[in-house]
């Protein structure tokens, strides 16, 4: 008969056998692993023979008169043996057969064998395979190596696992070392080379070519304007895109006489033009005209005349607004749509706004004031309000100005109209889509004298001076000379002015008329208009309605007076629902809606307040003490007045960091902060070449320390910063710097 057997190792084999007494005549082994399968084969033969034997039931014979002896039943003839296929039963169907097939490891008697040694055929268990693989011992592995038997790799062998882990560890360590070296190399490169500025464009300016102006239009384009030529250079492609002749009525002066030593070269021939760049056009404001150029080719598209006097130019709401005059001395508002270049001209109503005397009007000298986005806003109009209303902010110490205001308020009846003795002129400002006219008239001229010098000390000249007293003696003598010139007194203008704010065209909003103590100046911001006069500010909304007023601790700087103020340089900044105002010695944050004081920061000599992209404040100031304001004429060699840059938290007024003495000019563009310093050695002798120093620093926004320093032994004419690119115009050379930034 045929017997089919399946070994525990998975090997199946079959053979023909003639059972002896229902059992195997010989022992049988697995041809693959050598395991004994005789018992399993005997069990299969027994099951096969038991199923083939027929069951014969005894036959009962009924009794009769004759007894017939029973006949013994004859077994049927044994059929001829035929081959029979016996399938191996499943383990679940025949548990007895599974028990018979279990073979145990001779090394680990309690562990069933799962395989056989590929050299000697001995059964091996899982523990043996984890130690030796597909052999039972080190001896068999050595024999396999000697006889050339190829042994498969057992994936779960400990040596294989350890080797795999070792390879993974080596790979991890090598990768880590490569990453560390790459990071270290990148840091070294970025710190000493990549983050430092490199000259990506340089242009040597010929001697005598002194009429020039440059501007960074974008991160990759530089506009060059000279007396007779305009060109556009692409920094990325390192080529000039176009160059066209320029005829705006200028002629360069004769070159300086080089035979005369130490002749200073005047690099400004005409005021720099105002440039407004769009995707397709370049709008250039020159004295007396506004010209539109095609940005792709440089060709002139149209020219718009602007007759003097010129009052201002602003860009807002996709348009340009220019304020000038016509032949009849009427104010003219010119509106240009940037999308298609459409021009609309409007003559202001002379009856609604009677022009001032021809000699008293505020006229722009040189170039028109350059307005930035913060100065293009609307001024508010509304009903007249008490001119001396106190601010709703917390009370401050009464000042002389406040006392004068109170006296004026009590002296002048509420309904009495003050008499204007002198017309101080009109000032026109672009304000959103409209124009604001500020009329100023003098009611009463008055000044207050302040002692601006300390009490004189006894002169040391008559005494025997020592080397340590020489500077004190010089200081005292200089103070005496100044006292003889000025009397040691400084006058503060506390004159009464009548101010009228009118929104044009007439009738668009009610006029506001009120009084101001001190020279007034008006600044249109984003949503507010701020009237500054002396130590008082008055805030208006877009409908010319007075919202609130407040007293300042000190007067604003003299450059913000009526004669010098421009809307491009206001002593106030509006951002995030707050109004920041700085006077000679303090920066104050007001709530824009109510005038409530959020915080005050004392700092003498604030000249600029800027905000970065995270709304933090960068304040350009000095380290001078408040005594320098009170005793402004005093000569004090020991006084500390170094420039300082402060980073201030806009929410709390807390100083986050301060950079002292490094630079006096700050540039904030995006996430980048730069400061510069240009000085001349004061010890240069007569007739010697001046020793010049220029340093440009990039500061870390986090702590204010200098990341790098770019130094030159010459002074710049113009500096512009746009992101990680800086344009520096030196005498005789133009440089564009760029650095890599993370």
CORVENUR-V740989 format. One record per residue. RES is the residue in one small letter. PHI is phi in whole degrees, 0 to 359 (none if undefined). NEAR is the number of other C-alpha atoms within 10 Angstrom. Layout:
res=RES phi=PHI near=NEAR
res=RES phi=PHI near=NEAR
//
This chain:
res=x phi=none near=15
res=x phi=262 near=15
res=x phi=239 near=20
res=x phi=251 near=16
res=x phi=231 near=20
res=x phi=240 near=18
res=x phi=281 near=22
res=x phi=295 near=19
res=x phi=281 near=16
res=x phi=103 near=12
res=x phi=278 near=12
res=x phi=252 near=14
res=x phi=211 near=14
res=x phi=224 near=13
res=x phi=205 near=11
res=x phi=266 near=12
res=x phi=214 near=15
res=x phi=252 near=14
res=x phi=299 near=15
res=x phi=245 near=9
res=x phi=57 near=8
res=x phi=73 near=16
res=x phi=223 near=17
res=x phi=292 near=17
res=x phi=285 near=13
res=x phi=224 near=9
res=x phi=275 near=11
res=x phi=235 near=16
res=x phi=233 near=13
res=x phi=290 near=19
res=x phi=293 near=13
res=x phi=266 near=17
res=x phi=252 near=22
res=x phi=80 near=18
res=x phi=290 near=23
res=x phi=284 near=17
res=x phi=241 near=20
res=x phi=294 near=20
res=x phi=300 near=16
res=x phi=294 near=21
res=x phi=293 near=23
res=x phi=299 near=18
res=x phi=295 near=16
res=x phi=292 near=22
res=x phi=294 near=22
res=x phi=297 near=14
res=x phi=297 near=13
res=x phi=291 near=17
res=x phi=290 near=11
res=x phi=296 near=11
res=x phi=284 near=9
res=x phi=273 near=8
res=x phi=288 near=9
res=x phi=283 near=9
res=x phi=259 near=5
res=x phi=254 near=9
res=x phi=273 near=7
res=x phi=294 near=7
res=x phi=257 near=8
res=x phi=266 near=7
res=x phi=252 near=10
res=x phi=289 near=6
res=x phi=289 near=8
res=x phi=221 near=7
res=x phi=292 near=5
res=x phi=245 near=6
res=x phi=277 near=9
res=x phi=253 near=10
res=x phi=298 near=7
res=x phi=296 near=9
res=x phi=259 near=7
res=x phi=295 near=7
res=x phi=290 near=10
res=x phi=267 near=6
res=x phi=295 near=8
res=x phi=296 near=8
res=x phi=297 near=6
res=x phi=291 near=7
res=x phi=291 near=6
res=x phi=296 near=6
res=x phi=299 near=8
res=x phi=238 near=7
res=x phi=295 near=12
res=x phi=226 near=12
res=x phi=266 near=13
res=x phi=245 near=16
res=x phi=279 near=13
res=x phi=288 near=17
res=x phi=289 near=14
res=x phi=298 near=10
res=x phi=296 near=11
res=x phi=281 near=9
res=x phi=277 near=9
res=x phi=226 near=11
res=x phi=297 near=11
res=x phi=295 near=12
res=x phi=295 near=19
res=x phi=296 near=16
res=x phi=294 near=11
res=x phi=293 near=14
res=x phi=276 near=18
res=x phi=289 near=16
res=x phi=236 near=20
res=x phi=259 near=17
res=x phi=286 near=21
res=x phi=293 near=15
res=x phi=274 near=16
res=x phi=242 near=14
res=x phi=296 near=11
res=x phi=268 near=10
res=x phi=262 near=16
res=x phi=291 near=17
res=x phi=285 near=24
res=x phi=246 near=20
res=x phi=198 near=26
res=x phi=230 near=22
res=x phi=299 near=24
res=x phi=283 near=22
res=x phi=251 near=19
res=x phi=257 near=15
res=x phi=84 near=16
res=x phi=291 near=18
res=x phi=295 near=24
res=x phi=226 near=29
res=x phi=260 near=24
res=x phi=294 near=19
res=x phi=297 near=17
res=x phi=297 near=23
res=x phi=292 near=22
res=x phi=295 near=17
res=x phi=269 near=18
res=x phi=247 near=20
res=x phi=86 near=26
res=x phi=270 near=24
res=x phi=231 near=26
res=x phi=267 near=26
res=x phi=199 near=18
res=x phi=293 near=12
res=x phi=298 near=11
res=x phi=293 near=17
res=x phi=294 near=20
res=x phi=293 near=14
res=x phi=297 near=13
res=x phi=297 near=17
res=x phi=293 near=12
res=x phi=287 near=9
res=x phi=270 near=10
res=x phi=81 near=9
res=x phi=286 near=13
res=x phi=275 near=9
res=x phi=261 near=15
res=x phi=290 near=10
res=x phi=269 near=10
res=x phi=270 near=16
res=x phi=295 near=13
res=x phi=263 near=14
res=x phi=291 near=19
res=x phi=299 near=16
res=x phi=296 near=15
res=x phi=292 near=16
res=x phi=297 near=14
res=x phi=296 near=12
res=x phi=294 near=12
res=x phi=295 near=13
res=x phi=294 near=12
res=x phi=296 near=12
res=x phi=297 near=12
res=x phi=296 near=12
res=x phi=297 near=12
res=x phi=298 near=12
res=x phi=295 near=12
res=x phi=296 near=12
res=x phi=295 near=12
res=x phi=296 near=12
res=x phi=296 near=12
res=x phi=298 near=12
res=x phi=296 near=12
res=x phi=297 near=12
res=x phi=296 near=12
res=x phi=297 near=12
res=x phi=296 near=12
res=x phi=295 near=12
res=x phi=294 near=12
res=x phi=296 near=12
res=x phi=296 near=12
res=x phi=296 near=14
res=x phi=296 near=14
res=x phi=297 near=12
res=x phi=295 near=13
res=x phi=292 near=16
res=x phi=289 near=13
res=x phi=259 near=11
res=x phi=227 near=14
res=x phi=296 near=17
res=x phi=278 near=19
res=x phi=266 near=19
res=x phi=290 near=19
res=x phi=237 near=16
res=x phi=283 near=14
res=x phi=263 near=14
res=x phi=206 near=17
res=x phi=218 near=14
res=x phi=224 near=11
res=x phi=277 near=11
res=x phi=265 near=15
res=x phi=294 near=10
res=x phi=294 near=11
res=x phi=94 near=15
res=x phi=275 near=17
res=x phi=255 near=22
res=x phi=261 near=20
res=x phi=205 near=20
res=x phi=209 near=21
res=x phi=231 near=22
res=x phi=208 near=19
res=x phi=279 near=19
res=x phi=281 near=16
res=x phi=206 near=14
res=x phi=287 near=16
res=x phi=223 near=13
res=x phi=228 near=18
res=x phi=236 near=20
res=x phi=264 near=18
res=x phi=242 near=16
res=x phi=236 near=20
res=x phi=239 near=21
res=x phi=297 near=20
res=x phi=227 near=16
res=x phi=204 near=14
res=x phi=226 near=19
res=x phi=216 near=19
res=x phi=232 near=24
res=x phi=246 near=19
res=x phi=261 near=17
res=x phi=287 near=16
res=x phi=293 near=11
res=x phi=273 near=10
res=x phi=54 near=12
res=x phi=209 near=10
res=x phi=277 near=13
res=x phi=285 near=15
res=x phi=199 near=15
res=x phi=212 near=17
res=x phi=232 near=14
res=x phi=291 near=14
res=x phi=237 near=15
res=x phi=232 near=12
res=x phi=241 near=14
res=x phi=87 near=10
res=x phi=251 near=13
res=x phi=226 near=12
res=x phi=295 near=14
res=x phi=287 near=11
res=x phi=295 near=9
res=x phi=297 near=12
res=x phi=293 near=13
res=x phi=283 near=9
res=x phi=287 near=8
res=x phi=287 near=7
res=x phi=272 near=7
res=x phi=289 near=10
res=x phi=58 near=11
res=x phi=274 near=10
res=x phi=286 near=7
res=x phi=275 near=14
res=x phi=276 near=12
res=x phi=267 near=16
res=x phi=249 near=13
res=x phi=264 near=17
res=x phi=215 near=19
res=x phi=300 near=15
res=x phi=298 near=21
res=x phi=288 near=18
res=x phi=274 near=18
res=x phi=242 near=17
res=x phi=240 near=16
res=x phi=254 near=16
res=x phi=243 near=14
res=x phi=297 near=10
res=x phi=251 near=13
res=x phi=228 near=22
res=x phi=235 near=23
res=x phi=257 near=24
res=x phi=244 near=18
res=x phi=262 near=22
res=x phi=253 near=20
res=x phi=304 near=22
res=x phi=92 near=17
res=x phi=198 near=14
res=x phi=236 near=18
res=x phi=244 near=17
res=x phi=256 near=21
res=x phi=242 near=18
res=x phi=283 near=16
res=x phi=290 near=18
res=x phi=280 near=13
res=x phi=241 near=15
res=x phi=86 near=19
res=x phi=287 near=16
res=x phi=282 near=16
res=x phi=262 near=13
res=x phi=203 near=12
res=x phi=230 near=14
res=x phi=247 near=14
res=x phi=287 near=14
res=x phi=230 near=21
res=x phi=286 near=17
res=x phi=286 near=19
res=x phi=284 near=19
res=x phi=258 near=24
res=x phi=256 near=23
res=x phi=164 near=24
res=x phi=223 near=24
res=x phi=215 near=24
res=x phi=246 near=24
res=x phi=201 near=16
res=x phi=53 near=10
res=x phi=72 near=11
res=x phi=212 near=18
res=x phi=243 near=21
res=x phi=240 near=25
res=x phi=240 near=22
res=x phi=243 near=25
res=x phi=217 near=24
res=x phi=228 near=19
res=x phi=246 near=14
res=x phi=295 near=8
res=x phi=269 near=6
res=x phi=68 near=14
res=x phi=267 near=16
res=x phi=288 near=24
res=x phi=237 near=20
res=x phi=253 near=25
res=x phi=250 near=20
res=x phi=248 near=22
res=x phi=237 near=19
res=x phi=280 near=16
res=x phi=290 near=23
res=x phi=294 near=12
res=x phi=234 near=10
res=x phi=77 near=16
res=x phi=293 near=10
res=x phi=249 near=14
res=x phi=231 near=11
res=x phi=247 near=13
res=x phi=225 near=12
res=x phi=269 near=15
res=x phi=291 near=18
res=x phi=292 near=15
res=x phi=291 near=12
res=x phi=288 near=8
res=x phi=283 near=12
res=x phi=229 near=17
res=x phi=297 near=10
res=x phi=292 near=17
res=x phi=282 near=14
res=x phi=301 near=11
res=x phi=301 near=10
res=x phi=275 near=9
res=x phi=259 near=13
res=x phi=288 near=16
res=x phi=284 near=18
res=x phi=249 near=19
res=x phi=279 near=15
res=x phi=257 near=13
res=x phi=75 near=11
res=x phi=272 near=17
res=x phi=292 near=22
res=x phi=298 near=19
res=x phi=272 near=17
res=x phi=258 near=18
res=x phi=258 near=13
res=x phi=295 near=12
res=x phi=286 near=19
res=x phi=262 near=27
res=x phi=256 near=25
res=x phi=208 near=25
res=x phi=260 near=27
res=x phi=256 near=33
res=x phi=270 near=28
res=x phi=235 near=24
res=x phi=181 near=20
res=x phi=293 near=14
res=x phi=297 near=15
res=x phi=238 near=15
res=x phi=304 near=13
res=x phi=293 near=19
res=x phi=243 near=21
res=x phi=293 near=15
res=x phi=283 near=17
res=x phi=291 near=20
res=x phi=274 near=14
res=x phi=280 near=17
res=x phi=303 near=10
res=x phi=295 near=11
res=x phi=246 near=11
res=x phi=298 near=9
res=x phi=301 near=10
res=x phi=250 near=14
res=x phi=299 near=12
res=x phi=297 near=22
res=x phi=297 near=18
res=x phi=295 near=11
res=x phi=296 near=16
res=x phi=299 near=22
res=x phi=295 near=14
res=x phi=295 near=12
res=x phi=295 near=16
res=x phi=296 near=16
res=x phi=285 near=10
res=x phi=279 near=9
res=x phi=263 near=11
res=x phi=300 near=10
res=x phi=296 near=9
res=x phi=265 near=6
res=x phi=283 near=7
res=x phi=265 near=9
res=x phi=294 near=16
res=x phi=269 near=11
res=x phi=275 near=15
res=x phi=273 near=12
res=x phi=213 near=14
res=x phi=277 near=17
res=x phi=272 near=22
res=x phi=106 near=20
res=x phi=249 near=21
res=x phi=229 near=21
res=x phi=249 near=23
res=x phi=223 near=28
res=x phi=291 near=29
res=x phi=220 near=28
res=x phi=65 near=24
res=x phi=272 near=18
res=x phi=238 near=17
res=x phi=226 near=24
res=x phi=248 near=25
res=x phi=250 near=21
res=x phi=251 near=21
res=x phi=260 near=22
res=x phi=237 near=25
res=x phi=230 near=19
res=x phi=275 near=21
res=x phi=265 near=18
res=x phi=210 near=17
res=x phi=272 near=14
res=x phi=205 near=13
res=x phi=227 near=13
res=x phi=239 near=13
res=x phi=270 near=11
res=x phi=243 near=14
res=x phi=287 near=15
res=x phi=255 near=21
res=x phi=222 near=23
res=x phi=283 near=15
res=x phi=298 near=9
res=x phi=294 near=12
res=x phi=259 near=10
res=x phi=294 near=9
res=x phi=293 near=14
res=x phi=255 near=16
res=x phi=293 near=13
res=x phi=288 near=7
res=x phi=271 near=7
res=x phi=282 near=7
res=x phi=278 near=12
res=x phi=260 near=9
res=x phi=296 near=7
res=x phi=286 near=8
res=x phi=264 near=13
res=x phi=295 near=12
res=x phi=293 near=13
res=x phi=297 near=17
res=x phi=294 near=16
res=x phi=297 near=16
res=x phi=298 near=17
res=x phi=293 near=20
res=x phi=293 near=18
res=x phi=294 near=15
res=x phi=295 near=21
res=x phi=295 near=19
res=x phi=295 near=12
res=x phi=291 near=16
res=x phi=295 near=17
res=x phi=292 near=10
res=x phi=283 near=10
res=x phi=248 near=12
res=x phi=75 near=13
res=x phi=69 near=23
res=x phi=238 near=17
res=x phi=237 near=18
res=x phi=262 near=12
res=x phi=252 near=15
res=x phi=281 near=17
res=x phi=240 near=22
res=x phi=294 near=18
res=x phi=269 near=24
res=x phi=237 near=27
res=x phi=260 near=22
res=x phi=243 near=23
res=x phi=239 near=18
res=x phi=257 near=24
res=x phi=234 near=27
res=x phi=261 near=27
res=x phi=249 near=22
res=x phi=293 near=18
res=x phi=300 near=16
res=x phi=93 near=10
res=x phi=288 near=12
res=x phi=200 near=18
res=x phi=295 near=18
res=x phi=288 near=21
res=x phi=242 near=22
res=x phi=231 near=21
res=x phi=201 near=16
res=x phi=255 near=24
res=x phi=223 near=28
res=x phi=258 near=26
res=x phi=103 near=24
res=x phi=301 near=20
res=x phi=269 near=24
res=x phi=211 near=25
res=x phi=241 near=29
res=x phi=232 near=29
res=x phi=281 near=28
res=x phi=250 near=26
res=x phi=296 near=20
res=x phi=235 near=19
res=x phi=234 near=24
res=x phi=232 near=28
res=x phi=242 near=25
res=x phi=259 near=21
res=x phi=250 near=29
res=x phi=209 near=26
res=x phi=60 near=26
res=x phi=257 near=21
res=x phi=233 near=25
res=x phi=239 near=21
res=x phi=231 near=23
res=x phi=247 near=26
res=x phi=235 near=25
res=x phi=263 near=23
res=x phi=288 near=22
res=x phi=265 near=19
res=x phi=66 near=25
res=x phi=267 near=21
res=x phi=288 near=23
res=x phi=272 near=19
res=x phi=195 near=21
res=x phi=223 near=24
res=x phi=207 near=23
res=x phi=268 near=23
res=x phi=263 near=26
res=x phi=286 near=20
res=x phi=232 near=18
res=x phi=292 near=21
res=x phi=288 near=23
res=x phi=297 near=16
res=x phi=296 near=14
res=x phi=290 near=13
res=x phi=261 near=23
res=x phi=285 near=18
res=x phi=299 near=20
res=x phi=279 near=13
res=x phi=244 near=9
res=x phi=291 near=18
res=x phi=227 near=23
res=x phi=291 near=22
res=x phi=275 near=16
res=x phi=227 near=19
res=x phi=277 near=24
res=x phi=275 near=24
res=x phi=213 near=21
res=x phi=225 near=22
res=x phi=251 near=20
res=x phi=196 near=15
res=x phi=59 near=9
res=x phi=73 near=10
res=x phi=230 near=20
res=x phi=238 near=22
res=x phi=257 near=21
res=x phi=234 near=22
res=x phi=237 near=30
res=x phi=252 near=25
res=x phi=291 near=22
res=x phi=220 near=24
res=x phi=202 near=20
res=x phi=251 near=24
res=x phi=237 near=19
res=x phi=255 near=24
res=x phi=252 near=21
res=x phi=289 near=17
res=x phi=296 near=22
res=x phi=273 near=15
res=x phi=248 near=15
res=x phi=83 near=21
res=x phi=292 near=18
res=x phi=280 near=20
res=x phi=275 near=17
res=x phi=197 near=16
res=x phi=230 near=17
res=x phi=232 near=15
res=x phi=277 near=16
res=x phi=199 near=22
res=x phi=271 near=22
res=x phi=91 near=24
res=x phi=294 near=24
res=x phi=242 near=18
res=x phi=200 near=18
res=x phi=231 near=22
res=x phi=232 near=16
res=x phi=241 near=18
res=x phi=267 near=15
res=x phi=292 near=11
res=x phi=260 near=9
res=x phi=66 near=14
res=x phi=273 near=17
res=x phi=263 near=22
res=x phi=243 near=25
res=x phi=250 near=23
res=x phi=267 near=24
res=x phi=211 near=24
res=x phi=225 near=22
res=x phi=263 near=18
res=x phi=294 near=18
res=x phi=267 near=16
res=x phi=301 near=16
res=x phi=298 near=14
res=x phi=292 near=20
res=x phi=279 near=16
res=x phi=292 near=16
res=x phi=250 near=17
res=x phi=289 near=17
res=x phi=263 near=19
res=x phi=285 near=22
res=x phi=268 near=19
res=x phi=221 near=13
res=x phi=292 near=10
res=x phi=273 near=9
res=x phi=291 near=12
res=x phi=262 near=12
res=x phi=225 near=15
res=x phi=287 near=14
res=x phi=291 near=20
res=x phi=216 near=23
res=x phi=247 near=26
res=x phi=247 near=21
res=x phi=257 near=24
res=x phi=238 near=20
res=x phi=289 near=15
res=x phi=294 near=21
res=x phi=282 near=13
res=x phi=246 near=11
res=x phi=79 near=18
res=x phi=282 near=14
res=x phi=282 near=15
res=x phi=281 near=15
res=x phi=200 near=17
res=x phi=223 near=16
res=x phi=242 near=18
res=x phi=250 near=16
res=x phi=79 near=14
res=x phi=271 near=18
res=x phi=203 near=21
res=x phi=243 near=18
res=x phi=229 near=18
res=x phi=242 near=23
res=x phi=236 near=18
res=x phi=243 near=18
res=x phi=221 near=17
res=x phi=66 near=13
res=x phi=266 near=12
res=x phi=256 near=18
res=x phi=231 near=21
res=x phi=237 near=22
res=x phi=226 near=21
res=x phi=227 near=19
res=x phi=213 near=19
res=x phi=234 near=18
res=x phi=224 near=13
res=x phi=229 near=14
res=x phi=296 near=10
res=x phi=287 near=9
res=x phi=269 near=8
res=x phi=294 near=12
res=x phi=285 near=9
res=x phi=296 near=7
res=x phi=84 near=8
res=x phi=271 near=9
res=x phi=294 near=10
res=x phi=293 near=16
res=x phi=266 near=13
res=x phi=250 near=15
res=x phi=227 near=16
res=x phi=224 near=18
res=x phi=227 near=19
res=x phi=240 near=23
res=x phi=245 near=20
res=x phi=255 near=23
res=x phi=260 near=19
res=x phi=283 near=15
res=x phi=296 near=18
res=x phi=281 near=9
res=x phi=228 near=12
res=x phi=84 near=18
res=x phi=280 near=15
res=x phi=284 near=17
res=x phi=276 near=13
res=x phi=203 near=17
res=x phi=225 near=17
res=x phi=249 near=14
res=x phi=245 near=14
res=x phi=216 near=14
res=x phi=261 near=14
res=x phi=205 near=17
res=x phi=262 near=18
res=x phi=276 near=18
res=x phi=267 near=13
res=x phi=211 near=14
res=x phi=228 near=17
res=x phi=225 near=15
res=x phi=231 near=20
res=x phi=221 near=17
res=x phi=67 near=16
res=x phi=264 near=19
res=x phi=238 near=21
res=x phi=232 near=21
res=x phi=257 near=22
res=x phi=234 near=22
res=x phi=258 near=23
res=x phi=265 near=18
res=x phi=287 near=19
res=x phi=98 near=15
res=x phi=202 near=13
res=x phi=249 near=19
res=x phi=233 near=18
res=x phi=241 near=22
res=x phi=259 near=18
res=x phi=212 near=21
res=x phi=220 near=17
res=x phi=279 near=13
res=x phi=228 near=11
res=x phi=280 near=5
//
